[in-house]
Amino acid sequence: MKKSQVFLAALLIVAIAAIVISAFVFNRERQNEDRFSVSGSGIVYAKADIASINLGFKTDTKKTAAEATVESSAKMNDIIKAVKGLGIEEKDIKTNQYSLNPVYNYTNAKGQELVGYEVYQSLTIKVRDLTKIGDIIARSTEKGANQVGGISFTIDDEYELKNQARELAINKAKEKAELIAKQAGMELGKVKSVSESYYEGGGVMPMYANAKISLESARDTAIASPEIATGQNEVKVDVTLTYEVK
């Protein structure tokens, strides 16, 4: 085969490839032009049935690390015992933080000086009987907990709630699509794709330090259980429908 023939054949192949690619790109662009997307949100409210509480104890500054560790261990053991006494199972009690830190003091005369050590330890308690939340806070505080909070509420089984929220979201998206199509003079075709995102919102109370309560006063007067309002959780599903239009 002559060189000129080879060259012409190569040009023909390139031309055919360019036509195929152009047709593919044009077809994709046309498909995109013949589609539009709408979104809808569905929200369902339900009462939470699981609570999570953080309970912690922070020691005062002790001369040695051993002293701080001994005090922290004794207090946390008492707190755990009190929580178990209220029916909380071992599987629902988890240590989420433990730290032993040196404490320094700075003066112009001596500069930075080590004055002792402190220990901070906290637990995450999962509460399945929400009527016990106030008692857990009160009894753990009596036993020395001086950091309480981080309370959050969740729903154990959200499957049906998510299904309800999704159905609401799809119905809203369909209504919106039909209205837009009518106003714009378009004719809706098939739904070509569906996507969703999910959100479950529960109240979260930040960690806070309790007012200082002496052991002497705790022995004489029981600490009242605080009222903890669980409210309702929001289960929200956002749906996007992509339609083919004519």
Helices and strands as residue ranges (DSSP letters): H 3-33, E 35-47, E 50-58, H 65-85, G 90-92, E 93-107, E 111-127, G 130-132, H 133-142, E 147-154, H 159-184, E 188-201, E 204-205, E 208-209, H 215-220, E 232-245
